[in-house]
């Protein structure tokens, strides 16, 4: 399943396949600090710098393994469903909904 929305300078795409979940968003660079702060607050084991390009592969306390790629004005979150539990999938899906809300509340 692919869901996407474009709203001016904002583009959000979610791909939810049998074996993976991927969230990609492009947004105004000015929102990068808020998006990074949201992710840093909700994924305690990582620190995203809104000014730098980064790729972080991490395993959270609940054993969720995910990849977060970010750069000013962009974020991508990837979860391999075969490496993670159904609870992990729902947790990351909800996290991505929160990121989407952060981005869209400025539109």
Phi and psi in degrees as a GROMACS rama.xvg file:
@    title "Ramachandran Plot"
@    xaxis  label "Phi"
@    yaxis  label "Psi"
@TYPE xy
-121.728  126.553  UNK-2
-122.833  133.932  UNK-3
-146.673  155.097  UNK-4
-143.1  143.207  UNK-5
-124.316  129.679  UNK-6
-140.638  88.8697  UNK-7
67.442  -117.371  UNK-8
-91.9061  13.6999  UNK-9
-112.128  132.766  UNK-10
-135.604  126.183  UNK-11
-128.063  128.393  UNK-12
-132.599  132.887  UNK-13
-121.464  127.991  UNK-14
-118.135  116.671  UNK-15
-119.14  92.0481  UNK-16
-99.1396  176.252  UNK-17
-62.1289  -35.2824  UNK-18
-108.551  -7.25964  UNK-19
-155.635  162.878  UNK-20
-127.894  129.047  UNK-21
-135.246  130.881  UNK-22
-116.794  125.794  UNK-23
-128.204  136.347  UNK-24
-140.007  138.582  UNK-25
-119.682  133.703  UNK-26
-153.539  174.036  UNK-27
-60.9344  132.906  UNK-28
-52.6438  -29.6169  UNK-29
-64.146  -19.724  UNK-30
-86.2463  -8.91761  UNK-31
-54.3874  -44.1  UNK-32
-59.9653  -39.8989  UNK-33
-68.3083  -41.9855  UNK-34
-64.2365  -44.5858  UNK-35
-62.4058  -42.5859  UNK-36
-62.4938  -43.0165  UNK-37
-59.8307  -48.459  UNK-38
-64.475  -42.5738  UNK-39
-62.175  -36.4154  UNK-40
-70.2284  -31.8847  UNK-41
-99.6551  -15.4343  UNK-42
-123.378  85.8245  UNK-43
-58.8415  -25.549  UNK-44
-83.8088  -2.77637  UNK-45
-123.876  159.471  UNK-46
-133.962  113.285  UNK-47
-100.047  128.248  UNK-48
-93.5661  118.621  UNK-49
-66.1497  -13.2143  UNK-50
-93.9405  -7.85149  UNK-51
-126.052  153.75  UNK-52
-77.275  137.441  UNK-53
-150.679  154.153  UNK-54
-134.644  119.032  UNK-55
-122.382  124.875  UNK-56
-109.881  122.521  UNK-57
-140.31  159.775  UNK-58
-119.289  120.198  UNK-59
-79.2374  170.724  UNK-60
-56.4457  -33.4848  UNK-61
-86.4966  13.1725  UNK-62
77.2651  10.9873  UNK-63
-71.4435  126.627  UNK-64
-105.997  125.358  UNK-65
-146  164.071  UNK-66
-118.826  133.51  UNK-67
-125.366  120.961  UNK-68
-113.899  134.91  UNK-69
-145.968  154.615  UNK-70
-155.218  166.05  UNK-71
-54.0015  120.395  UNK-72
84.3621  8.05588  UNK-73
-147.034  147.738  UNK-74
-150.263  143.339  UNK-75
-136.288  130.09  UNK-76
-122.633  128.382  UNK-77
-127.986  133.335  UNK-78
-130.659  123.087  UNK-79
-84.0474  115.285  UNK-80
-68.0371  -27.1128  UNK-81
-73.7124  -22.7783  UNK-82
-95.3383  -4.17971  UNK-83
-132.22  159.788  UNK-84
-80.1181  167.27  UNK-85
-63.1223  -36.7566  UNK-86
-62.1847  -40.9078  UNK-87
-62.069  -43.6518  UNK-88
-57.0484  -48.0577  UNK-89
-66.093  -37.857  UNK-90
-61.7274  -45.6832  UNK-91
-71.0453  -37.492  UNK-92
-60.4999  -43.6024  UNK-93
-65.6964  -38.7506  UNK-94
-58.7346  -44.8784  UNK-95
-65.9328  -35.1797  UNK-96
-61.8059  -38.1958  UNK-97
-64.7645  -41.3756  UNK-98
-61.3496  -44.4681  UNK-99
-58.6696  -43.2392  UNK-100
-62.4128  -41.1164  UNK-101
-59.0091  -44.542  UNK-102
-69.8595  -45.4915  UNK-103
-79.0035  -18.5881  UNK-104
-69.5891  -10.572  UNK-105
-95.2511  2.43189  UNK-106
